[in-house]
């Protein structure tokens, strides 16, 4: 068996792994980046980008069918061509993937190794039982995969995960979506708006990660008025006459496909971590220091969806850079950039959490400001006046702590709030910022004024 030496071994070439490679490359040329699956990143291939392509098509159809209130009447039938929808999703997706592959191909070819890596000990990985690499430091950046319950596998090819959706050639006529988190909500609403009969199921009453009860109540009202959502419900599934049979709440239904969208599992279970001293959490996921991405084994670092941190692309990129840099300069360690939390769900209305979520607050020491969008000027003009925004401040210092948002322009308002949070602004400083008229962002000012009034 061939044995080679390295300073840094990066396992995984997704967003976190590529960022780790760029960082490590600044310090050493003795690098190996190992990929067992496809090149192209989860985001570009089956995540962020293709899902937004599907959502954009869905919203175009939805808006085309809802113009009467503006006095614009569409005469004639609006047709959704599923094959054309999926052709654009896949072709644009492939374009994004191509950019990523071009980047990988620009790496030193001696650094890129195709195969599955497994730890033999804390300083050695074996690839495909053919190659051993001994290294001073490692970065685990193996990403994640969809979670699939064993009882669903009886459905065979009728069982789908979100990765499968973006390889469809056409849209199904009906589908059941298990999950009301980010993936289930985004894809479920998109398919429904594209004319697919869609039944969405949630284990709890959660929607898109909202923890603020006031915001969650509004989200329930809005989504339940548009979508077929069944909360606190896990259907019993089986195959019958080439259909998926659903049993729930004294109801029997049949759909073409069943989409498992109830979370993702880190790809760390086949890495041979039992041959290292890496400490795992109760779910079996490696625990990392968020400032350095260092595991309990000092020279093994981890980044992205494989870690116990927030599974978002921009977070994975930052973590990858931190992990790659620290692996390359080990035993020296530097704190990396940890930005304020900003997570967005691209449903309509959109959902965002900035900074501390409601569940993380000390409510006795928190002032909460709120706005309802029903009567917000620009939102009414655009007929997108649905939702609630709640902002949180420290009662003593007036420092902005965080927010939960459900409403129009949420991705943009979220950025304003994330910048405010990372800058450590207080309520007075935020109200000194400019707000143009008429814009949806004026709703944020209303929420800020609501909070300020509680001190005045």
N, C-alpha and C positions, 0 to 999 in steps of 0.2 A: 504494500500500500504506500502511495506517495505521501510524503510529509513535507509541508511548507511552513515557513515562519512568517508572522505578520505582527504589526504593531496594533492594528485595529481590525476586527472582524465585525461586519454589519450583517445581521441576518434579516433579510427582507428589503425589498427595493421599492416600497410604496412611498407615500409622501414623507413619512418620518425617516425611512431609510435613505432616501435621496438627499434629504436635508442633512442627515448625519454624515453622509459621504462628502458633501460639499464642505462641511465644517472640518472633518478629519483631514481632508485633502490639503488643507492649509498648513498642516503640521507634519505630515508624513506621506511617503509614497508607498509604504508597506501596508496596503489596505486590501481586504477582500470583502466584496459585497455579494452575498449569496441569495439567490432567488429560486425557490422551489416551484412556484406557480407561474402565472403569466406576468409579464412586465406590463405596466400601464396604470397602476394605482387604482385603488378602490374608488376614489373620487371620480376619476375620469371614465373608468370602464363601467361601473355598476352603481355609482353613488351620486354625488352632488350634481354632476353635469347632465347625465342622461335623465335623472329624475326631474330636473328643471325643464328639460326639453319636453317631457311628457306633460308636466304641469302647464307649460306655456300653451301647448296645443289644447289642453282641457279648458283653460281659462278663455282662450279665443272662442271656442265653441259656446261656452257659458255666456260670455258677454254678447255674442252675436244673437243669442236667443232671448236676451233681456234688455232690449233697447226701447220697448214701448213707452216706458216712463219718461224718456227724453223726447217723445213725440216722433220717434223714428221707427217706422214699421217695416219690417223685412217681409216683402211679398215673395213667397216662394219657399220651398223647403230647404232647410239647412242640413246638409249631409256630412256625416263624419265618415271619411274613408279610412278605415283602420289600417289598411296596408300602407297608405301614404303617410299616415301619422307615424307608424313604426319605422318606415323607411327613413324619414327625416331624423327621428330619434337615433337610429343606429348609425346613419351616415355622419351626423354631426358628432355623435359619441366617438366614432372611429377616428374622426379628425382630431379630437382632443387627445385620445389615446396615442395617436401618431406623434403628437408633440412630445409626449412623455417618453415614448420609445426613442425618439430622436435624441433626447437628452441622455438616456442610458447608453445609446450607441456612441455618444461623444466621450464617454468615460474611457480610461485606459482599458483596453480589452483584457489585459492580464489581471485586472482587478475584479472583473465580473465573472462569477462562477454560477452555473445553472445546476441546481440540485437541492435536495432536502438536507438541512443541517441538524445535527443532534449533538448535544454536549456529551463528551466522554468523561470529562472532569472539568474543573473550574477554569482550566487554561487551554482546553482542547475541544474542537468540534470535528465531527466526522461528516462528510458529505457523500451521500449515496453509497456508503460503505466502500468507497473507492479512494477517498482523499481525506487526509487529516491535516487540520490547520491548527498550529499552536500559536497563541497570540497573547500579548500583554493585556489587552482589554477587548471587551465585546459590547456591541449594541444590539439589543433585541428589538426588532421593528417588524414583527411578523403580522401585524394587523389583526383583523377579526373576520368572523364568518357568521352568517345568519343562524340564529338558534332554532332548532327544529325538534319538537317533542317526539319521542319514540312512537306514541300512539297515532301520530299523523302519517307515519311512513307507510301505513296500509294503503294510502291513496295512490302510491306509486307515482306515475308521471302526472297525475292530477294535482299533486302537491308541488307548489311553487314557492320560491323565495324571491326576495326583491332582485337578486342578481339575475334570475331567469327572465324577469319582466322585460329587460332591455335587450333580449335576444328574440322576442316574439316577432313573427312576421305579420301578425294581424291581432286585432283586439278580440277577446272572448265575448260571448254574449252575456255571461253572468259569472260572478266570482264572489267568494267569501274571503274577507280579509281579517286575519286574526291579529289584533293589535291596534291600539289607539294612541301609540306613541308617535314619534316623529315619522318613522317610515310608513307605518300603517295609515296614519292620517293623511300624509302627503299623497301616497299612491292611491289610497282608497277614494279620496275626494277627486283626484284626477281621473280615475277610471269612471267614476260615477258621472262626472261632467262630460266625459266622452261618450256617454250613452250606454255604458256597460251596467247591467243591473248588479249593484254592489251592496252586499251586506257586510257591515263592519262590526266586529266583536271586540269587547274589551274585558280583560280579567277584573278590572276595577272601574272606578269612575274617572280615572286619569285621562286627560287629553293633552297630548303634546308636551308633557312635562310640567304643566302648570301646577303650582302648589298654593297659590293665593286663592282662598275660597271665593272671594268676590269676582275675581277674574275668571275662575273656573266655572262659576255659575253662569256667567255671560256666555262663555264658550259653549256650554251645554245648550243653552237656549238657541244660539245661532246655528250650530252644527246639526242639532236635532231637527231644526226646521228644514234643512236641506238634505241631509243624509240619513240612510237607514243604519243607525248605530244602536247596538245592543250592549249596554254596560253591565258589568258584573255577570257576564255570560261567557261560558266556554262551551261551544257546541260539541256534541258527540258526532264524530265523522265516520263514514264508511263509504264503500263503493257500491253502486247499484246501477246496472244498465249503463255503464260507462259515464255515470254522473257521480258527483260528490253528494252524498246524502247527509243532510244536517239535521240534528235533533236538538232542540233547545226550547225551553219555556212552553212545553206542550205544543210545539210547532215542528212540523217536518217540512223541509225545503230541499230543493235540488239545484245545484249550480255546476258550471263547467269546470271550475278550478278552485283550489283552496290555497290562499297565499299566507304563508307563515311570516308575519311581520312583527314578532314579539321580542325584538331585541337581537343583539349580536353577542357572540362568544369570542374572547381573545384566542388567537392561534398560538397558544403556548403549551398546550397539553402534549405535544409530540416532540418537544425540544430536548427531552432528557434532563429537565431541570432537577429531577430527583438525584442526578449525579453532581449537582452543585449544592451550595448552601443557600440558594436564593429563597427568601422567605415569601410565602404566599398568603393571600387573604383567605377568608372563609369560603370564597368562591373559587379558589385555586388560581387566582391571578397574582402575578408578581407585584409586590409593593415597592413603590418608588418614592424618593424624595422629590417633590415637585420643583424644588429650586435647582437641583443638580441632575435629576433623573437617575440617580445612583440607587441600585438595589442593596440588599443586605450584604451582598458580596461586593466589596469596594470597586473591583475592576470590571464588574458587569453592570451595564446601563440598559435602560429600556425606554422606549418612546412610542407615542401614538396609541392606536386602539389596543395594542397588546398590553398596555399598562393599566393601572387602576385609576387613571386620570380621565378627564373629560374627552370623549371620542369625537373630536371635531378636526377638520383638516388643518385649519390655521393653528390649532393647538398642537397637532401632530408635527407640523413643520417646525414650530418653535422648540418643541421638546426634542425633535430629532437633531436640531442644530446644537442644543445644549448637550445632549448625550454624545454626539459625535465629537464635539470639541473636548469634552471632559475625558472621553476615552483616549483621544490622541495625546492629551497633555498629562494623563495619569502617571504618577500619583498626585500631581497637582489637580485641584478641583476649583472650578469657578461657578458662581451662581449664574444661571441663565435668565433670560427675559421671561417673566411670567406676566402676561397681560391680564387686564380685567376680563372677567367672564363675559362673553357675548355669544349666546346661542339663539338661532332663529329657526322656526318651522315655517316652511313656505306653503302653508295652507292659505286659504282665503276665507276670512281674514287671517293675517299672519300672526304668529306667536313669537315672543322673544322673552328671554330672561337675561338681565344685565346685573353684574355684581352679585350681591347676596340675593338668593331667592327668599320668598316669604317664609319657607320652612326653616331657614337658617337664622332668622331674626330673633333678637331679644325683644319681644313685643312690648315689654314694660318700658323699654328705653328707646322706642321707635315712634317717630311721627310719620303718618302715611297721608300722602296727597293723592287725589283721584280725579279722573275725568271720564265721563261717559261720552262716546263719540256720536250718539244719536243726534244731538243738536249742535255739533261742531260745524262751523260754517263751510269750510272747503269740503269736508267729508259729505255734507248734505248735497252740495253742488254736484259732486261726482257720484252720488248715490252709493257711497261706500261707508255710510255712517252707522257702522255696527262695531261694538267693542268697548273695552274698558282698559284704562291704563292706571296703574298704581305705582307710585314712587315712594321710596323709603329713606328716611333721614334719621341720624342719631339725634335723640332729643336734646342732649346737652351741647354737643359740638356743632350741630346743624350740618354735619358732613353727609354727603350723599352716600347711601349704603348700597342701593340696588333698586331694581324695578322688575315687575312682570307686566307684560303687555299683550293684549289681544285686540287687534284692530287694524285700520288702514295705515299704510306707510310704515309699518312696524319695523321693517329691516332698516329704514333710514333713521327713524326715531331711536332705535336701538343703538345705532352708531353714535349719535349725539350723546346718549346717556353713558355709553361705554367710555367715550373720551372724557366725559365729566368725571366718571368714577376713577379712571386711571390717573386723572389729574388731581384727584382729591378735593374737588370743589365742594363748597357748601351751598346752601339754598340761596343765599344772597348773591353769590358769584354766578350761579346758574341763571338767575333772573336778570342779571345784568347783560347776558348774552343777547345778540340780535335775533329777532323773530320777524320774518317778512309777513305781509298780509296780502291776499288770503292764502294760507298754506295749512296743510293738515298738522304740521309741526306746532301750530298755535295751540293745539290740544295739549301738547306737553306743557306749554306755559300755563295753561289753565290748571293742570295738575300741580305744578310748582306753586302757583298762587294759593291753591287750596291747602297745601302743606304750610306755606308761610303764614297763612292766617291763623294757624294754630299756635304760633308764637306771639303774634301781634295782639 
